[in-house]
Amino acid sequence: MAIRPVAVLLFALVISGIIQLSSCQVLKGKLTCSDCGSHYDFSGIKVLVKCANVKRLATSTTSSEGSFEVELPSGSGTRTSTTPLNCLAKLIGGASQIYASRKNMVSKIVKTQDSSSYAISTPLVFSTTSPPVGKLKDTGSSKTIDLPLPREWGLAPSSYYIPFFPIIGIP
């Protein structure tokens, strides 16, 4: 009967030698609000992490002071420290409406002095108020073309169906 515990112990040692525990690589970061007060509650804002050549995404929810922590996604689970890291963190949004410019919404992930810890290279900055209309340079007009149609025809306004060009006659 003494052979059974020894066999179980030997089996456990062999299994633990085969399975290599992967060291988790953690991204730690903090959000910044450009127009919030000192007691603003950052909780509930989502941050997305995407690494190159990895199909899986990682998301994290911020705490009340704006910090977040997420394990970096990896494809095989056995990432070594010599593998070049090409990951981005993106501010997704939260329960309330937030506004961010494109350059402040995405940040490259860089390695810190700690071997298993990473940080964002530029701060993820947002605001709670909409920027003035004059500051929106990349925004085009959202006015649609509305051709005058006689009311007697009973058709909807032309802006509802003008962008749609049906292809007729192709089987």
Secondary structure, DSSP 8 states (H G I E B T S, - for coil): --HHHHHHHHHHHHHHHHS------EEEEEEEESS--TT---TT-EEEEEETT----EEEE--TTSEEEEE---SSS---TTS---EEEEEEE-SS--B--HHHHEEEEEE-SSTTEEEESS-EEEBSS---GGG--S------------GGG----GGGTTT-----S--
